[in-house]
Amino acid sequence: MEQEQKFIVSSSPHIRDVESIPKIMWTVVLFLAPAAVAGCYFFGWDRFNRTFSFRPVLVVLGAILVAVATEAAMLHLRKQPLRRALDGSAVITGLLFAMVVSPAVPWYVVVFGSFIAIAVGKQLFGGLGHNIWNPALVGRAFVTLAWAEPMTRWWVEPLNPAYATVQAASAATPLSAVSLSKEVSFSIKNLFWGYVPGCLGETSAIMLLLGGIFLIIFKYADWRVPLTYIASTVLLCMAIPYKNAPQWFKSLPWYEEMAFYAFSGGLFLGAFFMATDMVTSPITPKGRFIFALGCGILTALIRKLGGYPEGVCYSILIMNTCVPLIDRFTKPARFGLSTLKAQRQKQSQAKAA
């Protein structure tokens, strides 16, 4: 007698993989580490006195510890397992927040920013997988509004950590120097390696590029997002001129100007590690293209026409808000169903016959 074949009926997901949340999160931390270490070196090592300041390291460690502690406290209040605080997601949030602030900011900016990133940007919406905005950028947006002075003017020269006072922290970032027409030139080589004033973890384009490439190779990020984001930002910045650009910037060849737009500010960090966030980015390939294009357009408009020299943070937050709408209009038809356009084509063909 032939044995009857049995089928197992279960709820989704039907396709399973060996990947897990802790594995993905800690792998991303590993890919972020080179840029973070480079930032700590550039802003910590004093090449003149041959001494090392641990202040950038303390900013990174402090932000991570506050993020993990806040995550544990919120999970305890919500009666959720405390082990989730060590799954790596809080560490990524703290690390990313530390990388988007100046190493010269006061300690309370680091503490409150990291706290807001987890408590408001993540746990207020229900924890990992439910937040609509990138938590690290929520923390950065909060501290930028709350403490505008240290967040927008306390920039320091790398490889010379003499920034114990506000007076010493008065260097100009590449984007602010151009937008304010300051005659402080920056070479493309220094922008590529990271020898420029700026946020702790966004100055070294090469380290961020390497980490982003591995992120794409491991399929933790869709290549469409960083490519579209960076290309649209650079091309639109090329099309919109600065009102009063300094002479050194006007004399740059077109290819160096394109490299300047790509390597300056937080474009690489935002394109590879924030806009590609699995939770706050669209789920369809077409939606990711639209999302990244919107981020690029907003970043270029803020840089060139706004009163803020950098626009990565707010452009990603704005497009995070649009993700549900993007997913709705780019959702493919379910298997076995035809789209409205296909139905109308069939009706017109039937009438013609």
Secondary structure, 3 states (H helix, E strand, C coil): CCCCCCCCCCCCCCCCCCCCHHHHHHHHHHHHHHHHHHHHHHHHEECCCCEECCHHHHHHHHHHHHHHHHHHHHHHHCCCCHHHHHCCHHHHHHHHHHHCCCCCCCHHHHHHHHHHHHHCCCHHHCCCCCCCCCHHHHHHHHHHHHCHHHHHCCCCCCCCCCCCCCCCCCCCCHHHHHHCCCCCCCCHHHHHHCCCCCCCCCCCHHHHHHHHHHHHHCCCCCCHHHHHHHHHHHHHHHHCCCCCCCHHHHCCCHHHHHHHHHHCCCHHHHHHHHCCCCCCCCCCHHHHHHHHHHHHHHHHHHHHHCCCCCCHHHHHHHHHHHHHHHHHHHCCCCCCCCCHHHHHHHHHHHHHC
